[in-house]
Amino acid sequence: PTTSPETLYAFLLMAIGVTVNAAIVGNVANIVANLETDSSDFALKVDEIRNYMHKHHLSYDLHARVDEFTRYLWTVHSGSTKEDEFILRLPYSLQTDVIGTRTAPLLLCPFFDCFTYHTIKALALALLPRQFSAADIIVHAGDF
């Protein structure tokens, strides 16, 4: 640029180029950061659990069991065990259809033979899934 208008024109084009470049880089960085939020949130929760166990001097066996369970949660559920929160926001008719997969074990149990299918669907809707590790004792013989 040899004249003032040429210099001003070149400056404005460079300023626009820098702004567009910054916007593109910022958006790409934001997209990449959002891809890892689930795994980073889960890793933060796992770190909190490990810090708690370390702080309270819990046994190595318990550390290993917790680590195994957290690996299971991440592998099977991607860290989330709150699938019912989504289902409970659906209308009742959709809830019963979505949770219909839980009716199959109830239909196989002879105890529920006297109930109607609609009653079993309502019961299945009231069931809450629970996560247990491999060594947990869920029910003792004779507990009623």
Backbone torsions as a table, in degrees:
resi	resn	phi	psi	omega
1	PRO	NA	128.2	-178.0
2	THR	-108.8	-25.3	-179.8
3	THR	-111.5	167.1	179.9
4	SER	-62.4	-44.5	178.4
5	PRO	-62.8	-36.8	177.5
6	GLU	-65.5	-40.3	178.1
7	THR	-64.0	-44.2	179.0
8	LEU	-62.8	-43.1	178.5
9	TYR	-61.3	-45.6	179.3
10	ALA	-64.2	-39.8	179.3
11	PHE	-63.7	-45.5	-179.8
12	LEU	-63.3	-42.1	178.6
13	LEU	-65.1	-38.6	176.9
14	MET	-66.1	-40.1	178.9
15	ALA	-63.7	-42.6	177.9
16	ILE	-65.1	-41.3	178.8
17	GLY	-62.8	-42.1	178.4
18	VAL	-65.4	-40.5	-179.5
19	THR	-65.2	-45.2	179.3
20	VAL	-64.2	-42.3	178.8
21	ASN	-61.5	-43.6	179.0
22	ALA	-63.8	-39.8	179.3
23	ALA	-64.5	-43.0	-179.8
24	ILE	-65.2	-47.3	179.7
25	VAL	-62.5	-41.4	179.1
26	GLY	-63.2	-42.4	179.7
27	ASN	-67.6	-39.7	178.2
28	VAL	-64.6	-42.7	178.3
29	ALA	-62.8	-38.6	178.6
30	ASN	-66.0	-40.9	178.4
31	ILE	-63.5	-45.0	179.9
32	VAL	-64.2	-40.4	179.5
33	ALA	-64.5	-38.1	-179.2
34	ASN	-73.1	-21.8	178.4
35	LEU	-66.4	-29.2	-173.8
36	GLU	-101.3	8.9	-175.3
37	THR	-65.7	-41.5	-179.1
38	ASP	-63.1	-47.6	-178.4
39	SER	-68.5	-35.6	179.5
40	SER	-71.9	-36.6	175.7
41	ASP	-63.3	-43.2	179.5
42	PHE	-65.7	-41.7	178.6
43	ALA	-63.1	-36.6	177.4
44	LEU	-64.2	-42.5	177.8
45	LYS	-63.3	-42.5	179.4
46	VAL	-64.0	-41.4	177.9
47	ASP	-62.3	-39.4	177.2
48	GLU	-62.3	-41.8	178.7
49	ILE	-64.5	-44.2	-179.8
50	ARG	-64.7	-40.4	177.6
51	ASN	-62.9	-40.1	177.9
52	TYR	-61.8	-46.3	-178.9
53	MET	-64.8	-38.6	178.9
54	HIS	-68.0	-42.4	-178.7
55	LYS	-62.4	-36.6	-176.6
56	HIS	-97.0	10.0	174.6
57	HIS	53.3	49.5	178.0
58	LEU	-78.9	158.5	-171.7
59	SER	-66.5	156.8	177.8
60	TYR	-64.3	-35.7	178.8
61	ASP	-60.2	-42.7	178.8
62	LEU	-67.1	-39.8	175.4
63	HIS	-56.4	-46.4	-177.6
64	ALA	-64.9	-40.6	179.2
65	ARG	-65.4	-41.6	179.2
66	VAL	-66.0	-42.3	178.2
67	ASP	-61.8	-41.9	179.4
68	GLU	-63.1	-41.8	-179.5
69	PHE	-67.8	-40.2	179.0
70	THR	-67.1	-35.0	174.5
71	ARG	-63.8	-40.7	176.9
72	TYR	-61.1	-46.6	179.9
73	LEU	-58.4	-44.2	-178.1
74	TRP	-68.7	-40.5	-177.0
75	THR	-67.9	-46.3	-173.2
76	VAL	-86.4	-41.6	-172.6
77	HIS	-113.8	6.5	-174.5
78	SER	53.9	32.6	176.0
79	GLY	88.6	-14.1	-175.9
80	SER	-100.3	131.3	174.9
81	THR	-123.1	20.1	-176.2
82	LYS	-109.7	45.2	-178.5
83	GLU	-68.3	-26.9	-178.0
84	ASP	-70.8	-23.5	178.1
85	GLU	-60.8	-40.3	177.3
86	PHE	-66.6	-44.7	-176.3
87	ILE	-64.3	-37.5	-177.5
88	LEU	-71.4	-13.2	176.1
89	ARG	-85.4	-9.8	179.1
90	LEU	-78.7	158.8	172.4
91	PRO	-61.7	156.0	-173.8
92	TYR	-56.5	-42.2	-178.2
93	SER	-63.5	-37.6	177.0
94	LEU	-72.7	-34.4	178.0
95	GLN	-59.0	-47.4	-177.3
96	THR	-65.9	-33.3	178.1
97	ASP	-71.9	-40.8	-179.1
98	VAL	-68.8	-41.2	-177.1
99	ILE	-84.0	5.5	178.1
100	GLY	-55.8	-23.3	178.2
101	THR	-66.8	-22.2	178.7
102	ARG	-81.6	-10.0	-179.8
103	THR	-77.6	-25.1	-176.4
104	ALA	-57.3	-47.7	178.5
105	PRO	-64.8	-32.4	179.1
106	LEU	-69.5	-36.5	179.2
107	LEU	-68.1	-26.7	179.1
108	LEU	-79.0	-17.6	-177.5
109	CYS	-84.4	124.8	-177.4
110	PRO	-61.7	-25.0	-179.7
111	PHE	-58.9	-31.6	-174.4
112	PHE	-95.9	11.4	-179.1
113	ASP	-63.2	-30.2	-176.6
114	CYS	-82.8	-7.0	-178.9
115	PHE	-89.8	150.9	175.6
116	THR	-75.2	163.0	-179.7
117	TYR	-62.9	-36.4	179.8
118	HIS	-66.8	-36.8	177.1
119	THR	-66.1	-40.6	178.8
120	ILE	-66.0	-38.6	176.4
121	LYS	-63.1	-41.0	178.8
122	ALA	-65.9	-38.4	177.1
123	LEU	-65.6	-41.4	178.3
124	ALA	-62.8	-33.7	178.1
125	LEU	-67.6	-29.0	-179.7
126	ALA	-82.5	-15.1	-179.9
127	LEU	-69.8	141.4	177.1
128	LEU	-115.1	128.9	178.3
129	PRO	-70.8	142.0	177.4
130	ARG	-126.0	147.6	178.4
131	GLN	-104.2	131.5	177.6
132	PHE	-128.4	147.5	174.8
133	SER	-86.8	171.9	-172.8
134	ALA	-62.4	-31.8	-174.4
135	ALA	-93.8	1.0	-177.9
136	ASP	-70.8	140.9	173.2
137	ILE	-98.7	116.7	-174.8
138	ILE	-89.9	-43.6	-178.8
139	VAL	-140.3	134.9	174.4
140	HIS	-91.8	149.4	176.9
141	ALA	-61.3	131.0	178.4
142	GLY	93.4	-7.0	177.2
143	ASP	-77.1	123.4	176.1
144	PHE	-139.4	NA	NA
